[in-house]
Amino acid sequence: MRNTLSRLSPLACAALMLASQAAHAQQTDAAETGAQESRWGLGAAVGTERSPYAGYGNKTRALPLLMYNGQYFRFVGTTADFKLGAAGPVAFTLRAKYADDGYDGSDAPILNGMEKRKGGFWLGASALWRNPLADLSLEWLADASGNSHGQTLKLQAEHRFKAGNFTLAPYLGVNWMSSDYVDYYFGVRQNEVTAQRAFYQGSSTANLVGGLRTDYRMTPSQSIFLDLRMTRYGSGITDSPLVDRSTSSSVRAGYLYRF
């Protein structure tokens, strides 16, 4: 198994994919209080995730974390939201996100000779419905960079339990990816075919995602968080000759100081 530490380029530091998920609890706290004053947060996060690509091993990142939450605008990690307001218990936002989903041909033996696949900026919208049973979120995004021309749709349910300074939030969701997305990141083009790598045109698929987020408030301004996640890939991904597993796990942890 090969364990890689991603390059800390300015773009990668801006991305902070791992931090955007781990800091979700911080966004929820701000929304629950209904506070209108602006809040800033600064910290650091580290995460490791098992890549689905054969022979790739783990992707590990250690990056700074910057967060801002105001009355109309919020950003954390790779995600920026413009708040459109609420209709009853449902809150709506316009969303912009950077996703570092690409790879280089040198990242794993199975990818040797493959053309570089790039990450990209995504634009879309989200909705969050709070209710006593579970918070339901829906996110739709389209590739604004024009790399994959893909779309994604994510539906997730989460229930939060509080015990003193601890918060536990188990969650379960479905992540749908369009055929363009899957074909770009998991497909094999005619000019990339080898004896060990057959032609493959990706089809739309849905991944099951489940996990547990925890947050501990050390002081009113300081908190640490942990996110344990498991993903089960759909057949559009597992059928790819680039992939050798049907599930993937990830662990993310970090510290945040809120001003």
Contacts in CASP RR format, 6 or more apart in sequence:
PFRMAT RR
TARGET T0000
AUTHOR 0000-0000-0000
METHOD contacts of the structure
MODEL  1
MRNTLSRLSPLACAALMLASQAAHAQQTDAAETGAQESRWGLGAAVGTER
SPYAGYGNKTRALPLLMYNGQYFRFVGTTADFKLGAAGPVAFTLRAKYAD
DGYDGSDAPILNGMEKRKGGFWLGASALWRNPLADLSLEWLADASGNSHG
QTLKLQAEHRFKAGNFTLAPYLGVNWMSSDYVDYYFGVRQNEVTAQRAFY
QGSSTANLVGGLRTDYRMTPSQSIFLDLRMTRYGSGITDSPLVDRSTSSS
VRAGYLYRF
1 55 0 8 1.000
1 57 0 8 1.000
1 58 0 8 1.000
2 55 0 8 1.000
2 56 0 8 1.000
2 57 0 8 1.000
2 58 0 8 1.000
2 108 0 8 1.000
3 48 0 8 1.000
3 57 0 8 1.000
3 58 0 8 1.000
3 60 0 8 1.000
4 56 0 8 1.000
4 57 0 8 1.000
4 58 0 8 1.000
4 59 0 8 1.000
4 60 0 8 1.000
4 107 0 8 1.000
5 60 0 8 1.000
5 61 0 8 1.000
5 62 0 8 1.000
6 12 0 8 1.000
6 59 0 8 1.000
6 60 0 8 1.000
6 61 0 8 1.000
8 63 0 8 1.000
12 61 0 8 1.000
12 63 0 8 1.000
12 100 0 8 1.000
13 63 0 8 1.000
13 64 0 8 1.000
14 78 0 8 1.000
14 98 0 8 1.000
15 63 0 8 1.000
15 77 0 8 1.000
15 78 0 8 1.000
15 98 0 8 1.000
15 99 0 8 1.000
15 100 0 8 1.000
16 45 0 8 1.000
16 63 0 8 1.000
16 64 0 8 1.000
16 65 0 8 1.000
16 66 0 8 1.000
16 77 0 8 1.000
16 78 0 8 1.000
17 61 0 8 1.000
17 77 0 8 1.000
17 78 0 8 1.000
17 98 0 8 1.000
17 99 0 8 1.000
17 100 0 8 1.000
18 45 0 8 1.000
18 46 0 8 1.000
18 47 0 8 1.000
18 49 0 8 1.000
18 61 0 8 1.000
18 63 0 8 1.000
18 252 0 8 1.000
19 45 0 8 1.000
19 63 0 8 1.000
19 65 0 8 1.000
19 76 0 8 1.000
19 77 0 8 1.000
19 78 0 8 1.000
19 252 0 8 1.000
19 254 0 8 1.000
20 76 0 8 1.000
20 77 0 8 1.000
20 78 0 8 1.000
20 79 0 8 1.000
20 97 0 8 1.000
21 227 0 8 1.000
21 229 0 8 1.000
21 252 0 8 1.000
22 45 0 8 1.000
22 213 0 8 1.000
22 225 0 8 1.000
22 226 0 8 1.000
22 227 0 8 1.000
22 252 0 8 1.000
22 253 0 8 1.000
22 254 0 8 1.000
23 45 0 8 1.000
23 65 0 8 1.000
23 67 0 8 1.000
23 76 0 8 1.000
23 77 0 8 1.000
23 225 0 8 1.000
23 256 0 8 1.000
24 76 0 8 1.000
24 213 0 8 1.000
24 227 0 8 1.000
25 160 0 8 1.000
25 167 0 8 1.000
25 169 0 8 1.000
25 213 0 8 1.000
25 215 0 8 1.000
25 225 0 8 1.000
26 41 0 8 1.000
26 67 0 8 1.000
26 69 0 8 1.000
26 76 0 8 1.000
26 215 0 8 1.000
26 223 0 8 1.000
26 225 0 8 1.000
26 256 0 8 1.000
26 258 0 8 1.000
27 69 0 8 1.000
27 74 0 8 1.000
27 76 0 8 1.000
28 135 0 8 1.000
28 160 0 8 1.000
28 169 0 8 1.000
30 39 0 8 1.000
30 69 0 8 1.000
30 70 0 8 1.000
30 74 0 8 1.000
31 91 0 8 1.000
31 128 0 8 1.000
36 70 0 8 1.000
36 71 0 8 1.000
37 70 0 8 1.000
38 68 0 8 1.000
38 69 0 8 1.000
38 70 0 8 1.000
38 71 0 8 1.000
39 67 0 8 1.000
39 68 0 8 1.000
39 69 0 8 1.000
39 70 0 8 1.000
39 258 0 8 1.000
39 259 0 8 1.000
40 66 0 8 1.000
40 67 0 8 1.000
40 68 0 8 1.000
40 258 0 8 1.000
40 259 0 8 1.000
41 65 0 8 1.000
41 66 0 8 1.000
41 67 0 8 1.000
41 68 0 8 1.000
41 256 0 8 1.000
41 257 0 8 1.000
41 258 0 8 1.000
41 259 0 8 1.000
42 64 0 8 1.000
42 65 0 8 1.000
42 66 0 8 1.000
42 67 0 8 1.000
42 256 0 8 1.000
42 257 0 8 1.000
42 259 0 8 1.000
43 64 0 8 1.000
43 65 0 8 1.000
43 66 0 8 1.000
43 254 0 8 1.000
43 255 0 8 1.000
43 256 0 8 1.000
43 257 0 8 1.000
44 62 0 8 1.000
44 63 0 8 1.000
44 64 0 8 1.000
44 65 0 8 1.000
44 254 0 8 1.000
44 255 0 8 1.000
45 61 0 8 1.000
45 62 0 8 1.000
45 63 0 8 1.000
45 64 0 8 1.000
45 65 0 8 1.000
45 252 0 8 1.000
45 253 0 8 1.000
45 254 0 8 1.000
45 255 0 8 1.000
46 60 0 8 1.000
46 61 0 8 1.000
46 62 0 8 1.000
46 63 0 8 1.000
46 252 0 8 1.000
46 253 0 8 1.000
46 254 0 8 1.000
47 60 0 8 1.000
47 61 0 8 1.000
47 62 0 8 1.000
47 250 0 8 1.000
47 251 0 8 1.000
47 252 0 8 1.000
47 253 0 8 1.000
48 58 0 8 1.000
48 59 0 8 1.000
48 60 0 8 1.000
48 61 0 8 1.000
48 250 0 8 1.000
48 251 0 8 1.000
49 58 0 8 1.000
49 59 0 8 1.000
49 60 0 8 1.000
49 248 0 8 1.000
49 249 0 8 1.000
49 250 0 8 1.000
49 251 0 8 1.000
50 57 0 8 1.000
50 58 0 8 1.000
50 59 0 8 1.000
50 245 0 8 1.000
50 248 0 8 1.000
50 249 0 8 1.000
50 250 0 8 1.000
51 57 0 8 1.000
51 58 0 8 1.000
51 59 0 8 1.000
51 108 0 8 1.000
51 248 0 8 1.000
52 186 0 8 1.000
52 233 0 8 1.000
52 237 0 8 1.000
52 242 0 8 1.000
52 243 0 8 1.000
52 244 0 8 1.000
52 245 0 8 1.000
52 248 0 8 1.000
53 103 0 8 1.000
53 107 0 8 1.000
53 108 0 8 1.000
53 110 0 8 1.000
53 111 0 8 1.000
53 242 0 8 1.000
53 243 0 8 1.000
53 244 0 8 1.000
54 108 0 8 1.000
54 109 0 8 1.000
54 110 0 8 1.000
54 242 0 8 1.000
54 243 0 8 1.000
54 244 0 8 1.000
55 108 0 8 1.000
55 109 0 8 1.000
55 110 0 8 1.000
55 244 0 8 1.000
56 103 0 8 1.000
56 107 0 8 1.000
56 108 0 8 1.000
56 110 0 8 1.000
56 111 0 8 1.000
57 108 0 8 1.000
65 76 0 8 1.000
65 77 0 8 1.000
65 254 0 8 1.000
65 256 0 8 1.000
66 75 0 8 1.000
66 76 0 8 1.000
66 77 0 8 1.000
67 75 0 8 1.000
67 76 0 8 1.000
67 77 0 8 1.000
67 256 0 8 1.000
67 258 0 8 1.000
68 74 0 8 1.000
68 75 0 8 1.000
68 76 0 8 1.000
69 76 0 8 1.000
71 83 0 8 1.000
72 82 0 8 1.000
72 83 0 8 1.000
73 80 0 8 1.000
73 81 0 8 1.000
73 82 0 8 1.000
73 83 0 8 1.000
74 80 0 8 1.000
74 81 0 8 1.000
74 83 0 8 1.000
74 93 0 8 1.000
75 81 0 8 1.000
78 97 0 8 1.000
78 98 0 8 1.000
78 99 0 8 1.000
78 100 0 8 1.000
79 95 0 8 1.000
79 96 0 8 1.000
79 97 0 8 1.000
80 95 0 8 1.000
80 96 0 8 1.000
80 97 0 8 1.000
81 93 0 8 1.000
81 94 0 8 1.000
81 95 0 8 1.000
81 96 0 8 1.000
81 126 0 8 1.000
82 93 0 8 1.000
82 94 0 8 1.000
82 95 0 8 1.000
83 91 0 8 1.000
83 92 0 8 1.000
83 93 0 8 1.000
84 92 0 8 1.000
84 93 0 8 1.000
84 94 0 8 1.000
85 91 0 8 1.000
85 92 0 8 1.000
86 92 0 8 1.000
89 129 0 8 1.000
89 130 0 8 1.000
89 131 0 8 1.000
90 127 0 8 1.000
90 128 0 8 1.000
90 129 0 8 1.000
91 127 0 8 1.000
91 128 0 8 1.000
91 130 0 8 1.000
92 125 0 8 1.000
92 126 0 8 1.000
92 127 0 8 1.000
93 125 0 8 1.000
93 126 0 8 1.000
93 127 0 8 1.000
94 123 0 8 1.000
94 124 0 8 1.000
94 125 0 8 1.000
95 122 0 8 1.000
95 123 0 8 1.000
95 124 0 8 1.000
95 125 0 8 1.000
95 126 0 8 1.000
95 139 0 8 1.000
95 141 0 8 1.000
96 121 0 8 1.000
96 122 0 8 1.000
96 123 0 8 1.000
96 124 0 8 1.000
96 144 0 8 1.000
97 121 0 8 1.000
97 122 0 8 1.000
97 123 0 8 1.000
97 141 0 8 1.000
98 119 0 8 1.000
98 120 0 8 1.000
98 121 0 8 1.000
98 122 0 8 1.000
99 119 0 8 1.000
99 120 0 8 1.000
99 122 0 8 1.000
100 119 0 8 1.000
100 120 0 8 1.000
101 117 0 8 1.000
101 119 0 8 1.000
101 120 0 8 1.000
101 185 0 8 1.000
102 116 0 8 1.000
102 117 0 8 1.000
102 118 0 8 1.000
102 119 0 8 1.000
102 185 0 8 1.000
103 111 0 8 1.000
103 114 0 8 1.000
103 116 0 8 1.000
103 117 0 8 1.000
103 185 0 8 1.000
104 111 0 8 1.000
104 116 0 8 1.000
105 111 0 8 1.000
105 112 0 8 1.000
105 113 0 8 1.000
105 114 0 8 1.000
105 115 0 8 1.000
105 116 0 8 1.000
106 112 0 8 1.000
110 196 0 8 1.000
110 197 0 8 1.000
110 241 0 8 1.000
110 242 0 8 1.000
110 244 0 8 1.000
111 242 0 8 1.000
113 192 0 8 1.000
113 194 0 8 1.000
114 188 0 8 1.000
114 192 0 8 1.000
114 242 0 8 1.000
115 189 0 8 1.000
115 192 0 8 1.000
117 147 0 8 1.000
117 184 0 8 1.000
117 185 0 8 1.000
118 145 0 8 1.000
118 147 0 8 1.000
119 145 0 8 1.000
119 147 0 8 1.000
120 143 0 8 1.000
120 144 0 8 1.000
120 145 0 8 1.000
120 146 0 8 1.000
120 147 0 8 1.000
120 148 0 8 1.000
121 143 0 8 1.000
121 144 0 8 1.000
121 145 0 8 1.000
122 141 0 8 1.000
122 142 0 8 1.000
122 143 0 8 1.000
122 144 0 8 1.000
122 145 0 8 1.000
122 152 0 8 1.000
123 141 0 8 1.000
123 142 0 8 1.000
123 144 0 8 1.000
124 139 0 8 1.000
124 140 0 8 1.000
124 141 0 8 1.000
124 142 0 8 1.000
125 139 0 8 1.000
125 140 0 8 1.000
126 137 0 8 1.000
126 138 0 8 1.000
126 139 0 8 1.000
126 140 0 8 1.000
127 137 0 8 1.000
127 138 0 8 1.000
128 135 0 8 1.000
128 136 0 8 1.000
128 137 0 8 1.000
128 138 0 8 1.000
129 135 0 8 1.000
129 136 0 8 1.000
129 137 0 8 1.000
133 159 0 8 1.000
134 157 0 8 1.000
134 158 0 8 1.000
134 159 0 8 1.000
135 157 0 8 1.000
135 158 0 8 1.000
135 159 0 8 1.000
135 160 0 8 1.000
136 155 0 8 1.000
136 156 0 8 1.000
136 157 0 8 1.000
137 154 0 8 1.000
137 155 0 8 1.000
137 156 0 8 1.000
137 158 0 8 1.000
138 153 0 8 1.000
138 154 0 8 1.000
138 155 0 8 1.000
139 152 0 8 1.000
139 153 0 8 1.000
139 154 0 8 1.000
140 151 0 8 1.000
140 152 0 8 1.000
140 153 0 8 1.000
141 151 0 8 1.000
141 152 0 8 1.000
142 150 0 8 1.000
142 151 0 8 1.000
143 149 0 8 1.000
143 150 0 8 1.000
143 151 0 8 1.000
143 180 0 8 1.000
143 181 0 8 1.000
147 184 0 8 1.000
148 180 0 8 1.000
148 181 0 8 1.000
148 183 0 8 1.000
148 184 0 8 1.000
148 185 0 8 1.000
149 180 0 8 1.000
149 184 0 8 1.000
150 177 0 8 1.000
150 178 0 8 1.000
150 180 0 8 1.000
150 181 0 8 1.000
150 184 0 8 1.000
151 177 0 8 1.000
151 178 0 8 1.000
151 180 0 8 1.000
151 181 0 8 1.000
152 175 0 8 1.000
152 176 0 8 1.000
152 177 0 8 1.000
152 178 0 8 1.000
152 181 0 8 1.000
153 175 0 8 1.000
153 176 0 8 1.000
154 173 0 8 1.000
154 174 0 8 1.000
154 175 0 8 1.000
154 176 0 8 1.000
155 173 0 8 1.000
155 174 0 8 1.000
156 171 0 8 1.000
156 172 0 8 1.000
156 173 0 8 1.000
156 174 0 8 1.000
156 209 0 8 1.000
157 171 0 8 1.000
157 172 0 8 1.000
157 173 0 8 1.000
158 169 0 8 1.000
158 170 0 8 1.000
158 171 0 8 1.000
158 172 0 8 1.000
158 213 0 8 1.000
159 169 0 8 1.000
159 170 0 8 1.000
159 171 0 8 1.000
160 167 0 8 1.000
160 168 0 8 1.000
160 169 0 8 1.000
161 167 0 8 1.000
161 168 0 8 1.000
161 169 0 8 1.000
162 168 0 8 1.000
165 216 0 8 1.000
165 217 0 8 1.000
165 218 0 8 1.000
166 214 0 8 1.000
166 215 0 8 1.000
166 216 0 8 1.000
167 213 0 8 1.000
167 214 0 8 1.000
167 215 0 8 1.000
167 216 0 8 1.000
167 217 0 8 1.000
168 212 0 8 1.000
168 213 0 8 1.000
168 214 0 8 1.000
169 212 0 8 1.000
169 213 0 8 1.000
169 214 0 8 1.000
169 215 0 8 1.000
170 210 0 8 1.000
170 211 0 8 1.000
170 212 0 8 1.000
170 213 0 8 1.000
171 209 0 8 1.000
171 210 0 8 1.000
171 211 0 8 1.000
171 212 0 8 1.000
171 213 0 8 1.000
172 208 0 8 1.000
172 209 0 8 1.000
172 210 0 8 1.000
172 211 0 8 1.000
173 208 0 8 1.000
173 209 0 8 1.000
173 210 0 8 1.000
174 206 0 8 1.000
174 207 0 8 1.000
174 208 0 8 1.000
174 209 0 8 1.000
175 206 0 8 1.000
175 207 0 8 1.000
175 209 0 8 1.000
175 231 0 8 1.000
176 204 0 8 1.000
176 205 0 8 1.000
176 206 0 8 1.000
177 204 0 8 1.000
177 205 0 8 1.000
177 206 0 8 1.000
177 207 0 8 1.000
178 204 0 8 1.000
179 202 0 8 1.000
179 203 0 8 1.000
179 204 0 8 1.000
181 204 0 8 1.000
182 202 0 8 1.000
182 203 0 8 1.000
182 204 0 8 1.000
182 205 0 8 1.000
182 236 0 8 1.000
182 237 0 8 1.000
182 240 0 8 1.000
183 201 0 8 1.000
183 202 0 8 1.000
183 203 0 8 1.000
186 200 0 8 1.000
186 202 0 8 1.000
186 236 0 8 1.000
186 237 0 8 1.000
186 240 0 8 1.000
186 242 0 8 1.000
186 243 0 8 1.000
187 200 0 8 1.000
187 201 0 8 1.000
187 202 0 8 1.000
187 240 0 8 1.000
187 242 0 8 1.000
188 197 0 8 1.000
188 198 0 8 1.000
188 199 0 8 1.000
188 200 0 8 1.000
188 240 0 8 1.000
188 241 0 8 1.000
188 242 0 8 1.000
189 199 0 8 1.000
190 199 0 8 1.000
193 199 0 8 1.000
196 241 0 8 1.000
197 241 0 8 1.000
197 242 0 8 1.000
198 241 0 8 1.000
200 239 0 8 1.000
200 240 0 8 1.000
200 241 0 8 1.000
200 242 0 8 1.000
202 236 0 8 1.000
202 239 0 8 1.000
202 240 0 8 1.000
203 235 0 8 1.000
203 236 0 8 1.000
204 236 0 8 1.000
205 233 0 8 1.000
205 234 0 8 1.000
205 235 0 8 1.000
205 236 0 8 1.000
205 237 0 8 1.000
206 234 0 8 1.000
207 231 0 8 1.000
207 232 0 8 1.000
207 233 0 8 1.000
207 234 0 8 1.000
207 237 0 8 1.000
208 231 0 8 1.000
208 232 0 8 1.000
208 234 0 8 1.000
209 229 0 8 1.000
209 230 0 8 1.000
209 231 0 8 1.000
209 232 0 8 1.000
210 229 0 8 1.000
210 230 0 8 1.000
210 231 0 8 1.000
211 227 0 8 1.000
211 228 0 8 1.000
211 229 0 8 1.000
211 230 0 8 1.000
212 227 0 8 1.000
212 228 0 8 1.000
213 225 0 8 1.000
213 226 0 8 1.000
213 227 0 8 1.000
213 228 0 8 1.000
214 225 0 8 1.000
214 226 0 8 1.000
214 227 0 8 1.000
215 223 0 8 1.000
215 224 0 8 1.000
215 225 0 8 1.000
216 223 0 8 1.000
216 224 0 8 1.000
216 225 0 8 1.000
217 223 0 8 1.000
218 224 0 8 1.000
221 257 0 8 1.000
221 258 0 8 1.000
221 259 0 8 1.000
222 255 0 8 1.000
222 256 0 8 1.000
222 257 0 8 1.000
222 258 0 8 1.000
223 255 0 8 1.000
223 256 0 8 1.000
223 258 0 8 1.000
224 253 0 8 1.000
224 254 0 8 1.000
224 255 0 8 1.000
224 256 0 8 1.000
225 253 0 8 1.000
225 254 0 8 1.000
225 255 0 8 1.000
225 256 0 8 1.000
226 251 0 8 1.000
226 252 0 8 1.000
226 253 0 8 1.000
226 254 0 8 1.000
227 250 0 8 1.000
227 251 0 8 1.000
227 252 0 8 1.000
227 253 0 8 1.000
228 249 0 8 1.000
228 250 0 8 1.000
228 251 0 8 1.000
229 249 0 8 1.000
229 250 0 8 1.000
229 251 0 8 1.000
229 252 0 8 1.000
230 247 0 8 1.000
230 248 0 8 1.000
230 249 0 8 1.000
230 250 0 8 1.000
231 247 0 8 1.000
231 248 0 8 1.000
231 249 0 8 1.000
231 250 0 8 1.000
232 246 0 8 1.000
232 247 0 8 1.000
233 243 0 8 1.000
233 245 0 8 1.000
233 246 0 8 1.000
233 247 0 8 1.000
233 248 0 8 1.000
234 246 0 8 1.000
237 243 0 8 1.000
238 245 0 8 1.000
238 246 0 8 1.000
END
